[in-house]
Amino acid sequence: MMNMMTNERKIWEAALLLVRRHGTAAADVAQQEVQRLRSGDDALTCVVWCWIARSTAELLRPYPDEGERVH
């Protein structure tokens, strides 16, 4: 059995791919995947998709939060 690890970079890459493919609907697409996985028995995949959904929503935010540093 292979031990798989998901790192933060892969999460952001997946979020960026969703935005490129689905545009402003990307966060909704990711959230639909989370909802689909919640009824299954693969909790880890569901958690990863929760991270992807959160990252996708963050990519689509039009303005930074108050006090957030911008590079």
Rosetta blueprint (number, residue, H / E / L):
1 M L
2 M L
3 N L
4 M L
5 M L
6 T L
7 N L
8 E H
9 R H
10 K H
11 I H
12 W H
13 E H
14 A H
15 A H
16 L H
17 L H
18 L H
19 V H
20 R H
21 R H
22 H H
23 G H
24 T H
25 A H
26 A H
27 A H
28 D H
29 V H
30 A H
31 Q H
32 Q H
33 E H
34 V H
35 Q H
36 R H
37 L H
38 R H
39 S L
40 G L
41 D L
42 D L
43 A H
44 L H
45 T H
46 C H
47 V H
48 V H
49 W H
50 C H
51 W H
52 I H
53 A H
54 R H
55 S H
56 T H
57 A H
58 E H
59 L H
60 L H
61 R L
62 P L
63 Y L
64 P L
65 D L
66 E L
67 G L
68 E L
69 R L
70 V L
71 H L
